[in-house]
Amino acid sequence: MVVLVDTVSVNQVRPRHPEKVNRPDALSPPKPDWIRVRAPNTRGYADTRKIVKENGLVTVCEEAGCPNIGECWDKKHATFMIMGDTCTRACAFCNVKTGMPGALDAAEPEHVAEATFKLGLAHIVITSVDRDDLADGGAEHFAQTIRAIRARCPTTTIEILTPDFLRKEGALEVVAAAKPDVFNHNLETVPARYLTVRPGARYFHSIRLLQRVKEIDPTIFTKSGIMVGLGEERHEVLQVMDDLRSAEVDFLTIGQYLQPTRKHHAVMRYVTPEEFAGYEKVAYTKGFLMVSASPLTRSSHHAGEDFAKLQAARLARAR
């Protein structure tokens, strides 16, 4: 075998995850049948991709390698990722690029609003990379994007999936003041796994963030999610449910962790569909208005349909 080393090119290709390059490969077990999905090749998928690219937008669907991209884009559902495609964190589970991000694009809120209009979205999900380099963590950019969508598409409901704004005083209040319909912030895993899975975050800070949203505006739906298959125990998942309910979180998602590359955290095991059904049943008994738990559940999967169910559940409970 011959190995070629490029010592000539000026522009070397930068690794997507430079902090993970020297890690030993982490091997996951083979995927079971219930994990497999079809490759995206429909007309709807192509149309959505065209609109995304024409507006110069980034989607978490692509950057995170979501297994549901074919299904969602076929229906013209996309989760836009604002503030660039490079994250300042280096979580062990995430496939989004890491490094120092560039400057914010002042025109991005309008571009997102225009794409929302062109796609005819009744419900839009906006997420972002972590921007620890910004004084407010990108809070004002989130607020501007929400306001731009409201102006261009006044009937569209807006769901945001935010970073934790760790050590960014007043950032959460800026975002909440823009009044998204759903405020989502994922815990990602159980607290005992944070040092290896989500080392840049703090579990109880994230719990408090979600609780604070309800204190600021009780009408905003709150949502959070975790992945399983990272080495957590069942009793730890149940404790996360209790912690989220103590913060009055309305909506819980639980999905199977899938390893993006061999340099990422390995899948410790594939949780069966029956176990997911059990988690969903328990979560409803604990008082969540809405629960989505399945191997392919992701934060924004079926977000529009789930928002309608969330509204109906709130009305039913108020009677």
C-alpha angles and dihedrals in degrees: 000000000000120000116204119207116197108222095156109059115094095206106057116194108254115226114252090228107024092173091059100045096096096043117112115252114272111212122212126199118259115280116260121232094260091064098056121107135183121262114254111255108134130121091244090054091051092048092051092048090052093053091047093051095043090057093046092239133155122221128201086217089073101029095051094039094238112199091216097059093107094053096042098044091047086062090044092250116141134164109224118216111208132198096043137297098276123087128205091215127074106209115181094231102044129097096195113115117264129213140076110329125221128244120297118266106237090201094053097093090056092046091052090049091050092049089049089054094047092049090048092228118185089188126026130194119207122188134163147200118260110271104193087157092070122082092232097030089244096301095138091049089054090050092049091051092051091049092047092053091047090053096047099035108023095174096050115105115224129220121184128196106199139189117246096261087221111195091359103126113213095003096116091051091055092054095043091051089062087063107225113192092232127026111199126184118166124222087198096197145005118290095252090061097050097096092057102029106031106012097161093058137069119224099213092044088059091048090050091048091058092044091051092055089060091048091053097045120000091191093068112094112232125210139180139173145196137199122229129205094064096108099280123144124233094246089055091055090051090051090053088054090053092048091051093048090050085059090049094243111175105200131041127190124191122185140165117268112236120196112239095199138352089261091063128080111294123244103253093196142338111249112224124241088244091058091050090052088052092052090050093052093049092047092055091051088054091060109262113152091216134018130183115184123163139116093267098037112131130176096260100028108126088354095156095050091043092051090057090050090048092054091048092049092052092050092048092051092048092058 
